[in-house]
Amino acid sequence: MTVTQSDIDALILGAAGGGEVRGSGPASSGQTRAAPAAPVAAGADPPSAATPHAGNQRRRPISPSLERILRIDVPVHVNIAERTMDVASIMELNVGSILEFGKAADSDLQLVVVNECIGSGQAVKVGENFGLQITTIGSMTDRIHALGG
């Protein structure tokens, strides 16, 4: 099955109508802030893209082929910090070694999908698990481009 441009446009228009507020500040160049929402536990099913949002907004139906694409699992990572090290230093690492990173402990963490940063947020505790409360997120178009490689 082929996904048409109209299917992609419908996805973008349908998803853009829900839960996002345009950012206004230095960190929001082309990004949006997520509206406050309850955390979603890992492995939990996210709300369906075809589910209408509050306010009974009508959405165009999504084609079956596009629905299949929306169900594809992709790796999602949270980057705490990065640094470079020479190979000799890496070979000297032992249990109990401490690596220092040039990033403040309370800085935003990067939300990375398929090796592309799509947003950032603060670490939170969800029950006994670690979570990320998103503070900034790229536009729907930016997220789609990140998935496309």
Secondary structure, DSSP 8 states (H G I E B T S, - for coil): ----HHHHHHHHHHHHTSSEEE--SGGGTTEEEE-------TT-----TTS--TTT-------HHHHHHHT----EEEE-------HHHHHT--TT-----SS-TTS-EEEEETTEEEEEEEEEEETTEEEEEEEEEE-HHHHHHHHH-
